[in-house]
Amino acid sequence: MSSIPDIIKNARASMDKDVAHVKHEFSSVRSGKASPSMLDSVRVDMYGQSMQLNQVATINAPEPRVLIVTPFDKGQIKVVEKAIREANLGLEPSTQGPLIRVPLPSMNEQRRKDLVKIVHKYGEEGKVAVRHARTQGREALKKLSGVSEDEVKHAEKDLQKVHDDYIHKIDELIKAKEAEIMEV
């Protein structure tokens, strides 16, 4: 049988996962700075199977506007370059010896606004997940037996506070990512 602290702890753990997921989603949204995670969605067809780029190459961001991709198998460099080009990320990779340079095009105002919309969508999905965790916690509190109504009401207030803290964290993440994207 679970207790009030267990229920709050489980809700908090669930909300931690939701915030971590939002952070991960945000890392895949391109801001002005190069980040290896920008290429997480790139799939490479190698050795008869579709693999993630980071399984067949190392990805580094030595400069703010350039990614360097170094395939483990130098014989597959053209395959890797083609996969990056065809990943619909608007990138133009070029092979230079054993590595592939991926310069990031500068973003125009419209592209920045579109990315901000994507960030808000991910943020909203995170908030919905946090609200869902709160609802599950509330339902679990209502099912507790041997607990007074006052204790349940007090626990619901604690749960609401935890919820509000996590919603605030997501709002802060949105603000920070938006500032990063709009920075010229």
URPEKA-V963986 format. One line per field, one symbol per residue. phi: phi as a letter, one per 20 degrees, with the letter a starting at -180 (. if undefined). psi: psi as a letter, one per 40 degrees, with the letter a starting at -180 (. if undefined). burial: 1 if it has 9 or more other ideal C-beta (glycine too) atoms within 8 Angstrom, else 0. A space follows every 50 residues. Layout:
phi: ???
psi: ???
burial: ???
This chain:
phi: .edggffffffffffgffffffgffffeefdfefbgffegefddeclmbe cfgfedbecccfcfdcddddffdffdgfffgffffeeldmdcfcfcmecd ecfeffeegfffffffffffffffffffffffffffffffffefdmcfff fffffffffffggfffffgfgfffgffffffffe
psi: hiiddddddddddddddddddddddddehhadihhdededehhhhifeih iideeeiihigdidehihhhidhdeedddddddddeefefigihhgbeih hgihiihiddddddddddddddddddddddddddddddddddehifhidd dddddddddddddddddddddddddddddddeh.
burial: 00010011011101100110111011111011011101110111010000 11110110101000111111100001101110111010101010100011 11110010000100110111011011101110110111011001000000 1100110111011001101110110011011000
